[in-house]
Amino acid sequence: MQAKRCRMTEGELAELEEIIRAHKIDEWNDFCKLDLCMCSGNSWTIHVTYRESRDEFIHAMGHSEAPDGFAEGKRAIEAFFERYL
């Protein structure tokens, strides 16, 4: 796990919002499904706060469960943030 804080430009923020909307990641908010019977499954969590507003956020998590389009959305988010690592 890696965590890093950075301030994005308006253009970068707009690009991130477009990725979130294009992959319907905003619809993942409050997704919380855990398959506790699977011991070797993948766990994931996403938390995004944007527009410097505590009212605009996405928080979702799962263990061996994921929303539709998860793999594609995950790849897009990872590709976007690779520039900051």
N, CA, C and O of each residue as an XYZ file, in Angstrom:
340
protein
N       0.853     -1.168      0.000
C       0.000      0.000      0.000
C       0.894      1.224      0.000
O       1.901      1.277      0.705
N       0.513      2.204     -0.798
C       1.222      3.464     -0.847
C       0.234      4.590     -0.655
O      -0.891      4.531     -1.153
N       0.644      5.603      0.057
C      -0.199      6.779      0.242
C       0.669      8.003      0.018
O       1.805      8.062      0.489
N       0.143      8.962     -0.688
C       0.868     10.192     -0.958
C      -0.141     11.300     -1.152
O      -1.168     11.112     -1.804
N       0.152     12.453     -0.585
C      -0.708     13.616     -0.779
C      -0.084     14.517     -1.816
O       1.134     14.698     -1.841
N      -0.909     15.082     -2.668
C      -0.412     16.027     -3.656
C      -1.548     16.979     -4.009
O      -2.725     16.639     -3.895
N      -1.174     18.158     -4.432
C      -2.172     19.117     -4.877
C      -2.221     19.058     -6.399
O      -1.205     19.234     -7.072
N      -3.409     18.810     -6.930
C      -3.565     18.708     -8.374
C      -3.960     20.046     -8.970
O      -4.583     20.881     -8.315
N      -3.585     20.230    -10.228
C      -4.025     21.410    -10.957
C      -5.493     21.231    -11.324
O      -6.036     20.131    -11.219
N      -6.124     22.299    -11.749
C      -7.523     22.199    -12.184
C      -7.662     21.222    -13.358
O      -8.642     20.482    -13.443
N      -6.687     21.227    -14.249
C      -6.723     20.312    -15.392
C      -6.624     18.860    -14.973
O      -7.338     18.004    -15.495
N      -5.728     18.579    -14.018
C      -5.585     17.213    -13.517
C      -6.844     16.774    -12.783
O      -7.278     15.629    -12.906
N      -7.422     17.686    -12.027
C      -8.658     17.373    -11.315
C      -9.782     17.073    -12.296
O     -10.558     16.141    -12.090
N      -9.870     17.853    -13.351
C     -10.893     17.610    -14.383
C     -10.670     16.255    -15.051
O     -11.627     15.541    -15.352
N      -9.407     15.906    -15.279
C      -9.085     14.607    -15.879
C      -9.494     13.462    -14.948
O     -10.050     12.462    -15.403
N      -9.223     13.603    -13.658
C      -9.621     12.584    -12.696
C     -11.137     12.458    -12.621
O     -11.666     11.347    -12.584
N     -11.832     13.579    -12.599
C     -13.303     13.535    -12.568
C     -13.847     12.855    -13.820
O     -14.838     12.128    -13.743
N     -13.219     13.078    -14.965
C     -13.671     12.430    -16.204
C     -13.470     10.917    -16.122
O     -14.333     10.154    -16.553
N     -12.347     10.486    -15.577
C     -12.099      9.048    -15.403
C     -13.150      8.449    -14.473
O     -13.694      7.379    -14.746
N     -13.429      9.140    -13.381
C     -14.418      8.667    -12.416
C     -15.788      8.519    -13.067
O     -16.474      7.520    -12.851
N     -16.181      9.492    -13.850
C     -17.498      9.440    -14.502
C     -17.531      8.432    -15.657
O     -18.505      7.696    -15.815
N     -16.458      8.403    -16.466
C     -16.422      7.494    -17.620
C     -16.506      6.033    -17.195
O     -17.116      5.216    -17.885
N     -15.899      5.708    -16.072
C     -15.906      4.325    -15.588
C     -16.970      4.098    -14.507
O     -17.029      3.036    -13.886
N     -17.804      5.114    -14.299
C     -18.901      5.048    -13.327
C     -18.407      4.696    -11.926
O     -19.098      4.020    -11.164
N     -17.203      5.162    -11.599
C     -16.628      4.900    -10.282
C     -17.426      5.619     -9.205
O     -17.490      5.157     -8.065
N     -18.037      6.753     -9.559
C     -18.869      7.467     -8.585
C     -20.060      6.616     -8.140
O     -20.593      6.826     -7.051
N     -20.480      5.667     -8.964
C     -21.587      4.778     -8.597
C     -21.144      3.676     -7.628
O     -21.981      2.950     -7.093
N     -19.830      3.551     -7.402
C     -19.338      2.554     -6.455
C     -19.527      3.018     -5.020
O     -19.396      2.213     -4.099
N     -19.830      4.294     -4.805
C     -19.918      4.831     -3.451
C     -20.814      3.950     -2.582
O     -21.905      3.554     -2.992
N     -20.342      3.657     -1.399
C     -21.029      2.817     -0.403
C     -21.050      1.331     -0.752
O     -21.691      0.549     -0.050
N     -20.350      0.917     -1.839
C     -20.237     -0.513     -2.127
C     -19.439     -1.144     -0.992
O     -18.345     -0.682     -0.667
N     -19.974     -2.177     -0.402
C     -19.274     -2.871      0.685
C     -19.755     -4.316      0.693
O     -20.760     -4.649      1.321
N     -19.018     -5.167     -0.016
C     -19.369     -6.580     -0.056
C     -18.130     -7.392      0.270
O     -17.075     -7.223     -0.340
N     -18.279     -8.267      1.231
C     -17.165     -9.087      1.684
C     -17.540    -10.555      1.590
O     -18.530    -10.986      2.182
N     -16.762    -11.318      0.856
C     -16.958    -12.762      0.793
C     -16.037    -13.371      1.845
O     -14.883    -13.686      1.554
N     -16.533    -13.533      3.043
C     -15.713    -13.988      4.158
C     -15.376    -15.475      4.082
O     -14.530    -15.956      4.836
N     -16.027    -16.203      3.181
C     -15.726    -17.623      3.030
C     -14.470    -17.839      2.186
O     -13.922    -18.941      2.173
N     -14.010    -16.811      1.488
C     -12.830    -16.914      0.643
C     -11.630    -16.387      1.422
O     -11.549    -15.194      1.713
N     -10.709    -17.267      1.755
C      -9.547    -16.869      2.567
C      -8.435    -16.249      1.740
O      -7.653    -15.459      2.267
N      -8.343    -16.582      0.472
C      -7.218    -16.111     -0.333
C      -7.636    -15.074     -1.375
O      -6.918    -14.855     -2.350
N      -8.759    -14.454     -1.183
C      -9.243    -13.496     -2.167
C      -8.557    -12.148     -2.054
O      -7.757    -11.919     -1.148
N      -8.878    -11.261     -2.981
C      -8.319     -9.914     -2.991
C      -9.212     -8.966     -2.218
O     -10.436     -9.012     -2.337
N      -8.591     -8.104     -1.425
C      -9.307     -7.049     -0.728
C      -8.935     -5.726     -1.368
O      -7.810     -5.556     -1.840
N      -9.863     -4.797     -1.387
C      -9.589     -3.499     -1.984
C     -10.409     -2.427     -1.273
O     -11.463     -2.708     -0.702
N      -9.917     -1.219     -1.317
C     -10.608     -0.054     -0.771
C     -10.289      1.123     -1.667
O      -9.153      1.272     -2.117
N     -11.268      1.953     -1.928
C     -11.020      3.202     -2.655
C     -11.707      4.324     -1.880
O     -12.866      4.215     -1.480
N     -10.957      5.395     -1.684
C     -11.514      6.579     -1.037
C     -10.993      7.792     -1.802
O      -9.786      8.022     -1.878
N     -11.907      8.551     -2.356
C     -11.557      9.745     -3.126
C     -12.383     10.911     -2.592
O     -13.608     10.826     -2.514
N     -11.711     11.994     -2.228
C     -12.386     13.244     -1.887
C     -11.911     14.263     -2.902
O     -10.706     14.445     -3.077
N     -12.829     14.927     -3.570
C     -12.411     15.876     -4.595
C     -13.182     17.176     -4.483
O     -14.198     17.277     -3.796
N     -12.659     18.161     -5.185
C     -13.191     19.528     -5.157
C     -13.098     20.144     -3.766
O     -13.871     21.031     -3.405
N     -12.110     19.640     -2.978
C     -11.876     20.144     -1.635
C     -13.168     20.258     -0.822
O     -13.327     21.162     -0.002
N     -14.067     19.338     -1.066
C     -15.354     19.356     -0.383
C     -15.557     18.017      0.313
O     -15.428     16.969     -0.320
N     -15.857     18.033      1.547
C     -16.127     16.796      2.275
C     -17.447     16.168      1.819
O     -17.751     15.028      2.172
N     -18.232     16.918      1.032
C     -19.510     16.401      0.559
C     -19.376     15.610     -0.739
O     -20.294     14.882     -1.116
N     -18.228     15.748     -1.433
C     -18.037     15.039     -2.691
C     -16.957     13.996     -2.488
O     -15.768     14.314     -2.497
N     -17.368     12.752     -2.305
C     -16.402     11.701     -2.046
C     -16.929     10.370     -2.558
O     -18.115     10.206     -2.844
N     -16.008      9.435     -2.661
C     -16.334      8.052     -2.995
C     -15.632      7.192     -1.956
O     -14.434      7.349     -1.720
N     -16.364      6.298     -1.345
C     -15.751      5.335     -0.445
C     -16.408      3.992     -0.712
O     -17.624      3.842     -0.589
N     -15.583      3.017     -1.080
C     -16.093      1.682     -1.375
C     -15.026      0.661     -0.995
O     -13.838      0.979     -0.926
N     -15.468     -0.562     -0.753
C     -14.523     -1.615     -0.387
C     -15.119     -2.977     -0.682
O     -16.332     -3.126     -0.828
N     -14.238     -3.973     -0.768
C     -14.712     -5.323     -0.992
C     -13.630     -6.351     -0.738
O     -12.443     -6.028     -0.697
N     -14.048     -7.575     -0.570
C     -13.143     -8.710     -0.444
C     -13.726     -9.823     -1.301
O     -14.775    -10.386     -0.990
N     -13.025    -10.128     -2.385
C     -13.486    -11.125     -3.357
C     -14.840    -10.756     -3.955
O     -15.550    -11.622     -4.467
N     -15.192     -9.506     -3.895
C     -16.415     -8.966     -4.490
C     -16.086     -7.579     -5.021
O     -15.306     -6.847     -4.411
N     -16.676     -7.217     -6.151
C     -16.420     -5.900     -6.734
C     -17.612     -5.481     -7.586
O     -18.354     -6.332     -8.076
N     -17.800     -4.175     -7.767
C     -18.895     -3.697     -8.616
C     -18.598     -3.942    -10.091
O     -17.456     -4.210    -10.464
N     -19.615     -3.852    -10.917
C     -19.438     -4.000    -12.361
C     -18.438     -2.972    -12.868
O     -18.458     -1.817    -12.442
N     -17.569     -3.387    -13.771
C     -16.589     -2.488    -14.363
C     -15.392     -2.200    -13.473
O     -14.616     -1.289    -13.760
N     -15.228     -2.964    -12.395
C     -14.169     -2.697    -11.425
C     -12.775     -2.782    -12.058
O     -11.955     -1.884    -11.864
N     -12.507     -3.829    -12.796
C     -11.157     -4.033    -13.347
C     -10.748     -2.877    -14.251
O      -9.626     -2.380    -14.153
N     -11.642     -2.449    -15.126
C     -11.330     -1.353    -16.036
C     -11.149     -0.033    -15.286
O     -10.232      0.734    -15.579
N     -12.025      0.223    -14.320
C     -11.928      1.447    -13.523
C     -10.658      1.471    -12.697
O     -10.012      2.513    -12.582
N     -10.297      0.343    -12.126
C      -9.070      0.239    -11.329
C      -7.855      0.543    -12.187
O      -6.967      1.285    -11.765
N      -7.807     -0.022    -13.388
C      -6.676      0.241    -14.290
C      -6.583      1.714    -14.656
O      -5.485      2.266    -14.712
N      -7.715      2.357    -14.906
C      -7.715      3.780    -15.281
C      -7.231      4.656    -14.130
O      -6.454      5.587    -14.343
N      -7.685      4.364    -12.914
C      -7.254      5.128    -11.736
C      -5.763      4.922    -11.497
O      -5.044      5.885    -11.230
N      -5.288      3.683    -11.588
C      -3.865      3.414    -11.383
C      -3.015      4.135    -12.419
O      -1.980      4.706    -12.077
N      -3.437      4.116    -13.676
C      -2.684      4.793    -14.735
C      -2.614      6.300    -14.472
O      -1.573      6.921    -14.687
N      -3.714      6.881    -14.011
C      -3.732      8.315    -13.714
C      -2.731      8.647    -12.605
O      -1.976      9.611    -12.731
N      -2.712      7.869    -11.529
C      -1.880      8.195    -10.369
C      -0.435      7.758    -10.505
O       0.392      8.154     -9.684
N      -0.092      6.949    -11.521
C       1.297      6.555    -11.698
C       2.222      7.752    -11.858
O       3.390      7.667    -11.478
N       1.753      8.840    -12.394
C       2.597     10.023    -12.587
C       3.041     10.638    -11.257
O       4.010     11.396    -11.229
N       2.356     10.328    -10.164
C       2.697     10.893     -8.867
C       3.598      9.991     -8.029
O       4.079     10.400     -6.972
N       3.827      8.773     -8.495
C       4.644      7.830     -7.711
C       6.119      7.979     -8.007
O       6.939      7.262     -7.433
